[in-house]
Amino acid sequence: MQTIRQGSKGAQVVRWQYFLSGIGYPGITADGDFGPKTHRATVDFQSKNGLSADGIVGEKTYLAAYNKGYNQVEARDWPAKPNFNPLTGNSQRARIFGNFKYRAANDGTDAILVTDDWAKKNIVYVEIPQLKGFQWVPASGKIQFHRLAQKQLVNLFNDWEKAGLMDRVLTYAGSYVPRFVRGRPGVLSNHAFGSAFDINPEWNGLGRVPALVGEKGCVRELVALANKNGFYWGGHFSRLDGMHFEVAKIL
Ligand SMILES: [Zn+2]
């Protein structure tokens, strides 16, 4: 999210002004020009929400605003939710993708070691030509994914390419990773099933408002085609995870 303050101009300021005006600050015109009235309202909003009242709208202020309905303002930037639900919890994932035995790697990281032959039987290398040349992607363009979902993964990237949307994918940050959720030993990451991948994490961090349409790193325009291919977007999770795309159903 773009940080804005007095003197800032543009679409992000318009959104911010709509929000302030919508929660009752009088005299705010959504003209895209961050002037003294917008500054005073911002400072007031920050002090009422336990934030440092500096008038600078950055990550913490956006998050507080988000919890108070800022997403309504963003609605036009916000892709519709699909008509299917995400898999919640690893028992739902295991029902589709299978159970595996594992133990903590105990190597000072969150890594786990899968101790049966589940990974050998289920995790395959899938060539995604559109990802060739990306950091963390081998020269072959092959990334690891669950075999049951490999076709829809290929179709998704083909669909993005046909729609002229591959220029929205700026960075790739991994798919199959056998590990626990960061900081929560014992809780399997949803990447441990090989059914999810992350893109553009720099602009779509966990617990942050995902980049808006028109901002660098925005993935929102990619969501409709992801849904069509059975993927659920982490930006639609209650804990925002805008970088994350995860198979919710096998097609
Ligand atoms: Zn992820």
Boltz pocket constraint, residues with backbone or C-beta under 6 A from the ligand:
constraints:
  - pocket:
      binder: B
      contacts: [[A, 191], [A, 196], [A, 197], [A, 198], [A, 243], [A, 244], [A, 245]]
      max_distance: 6.0
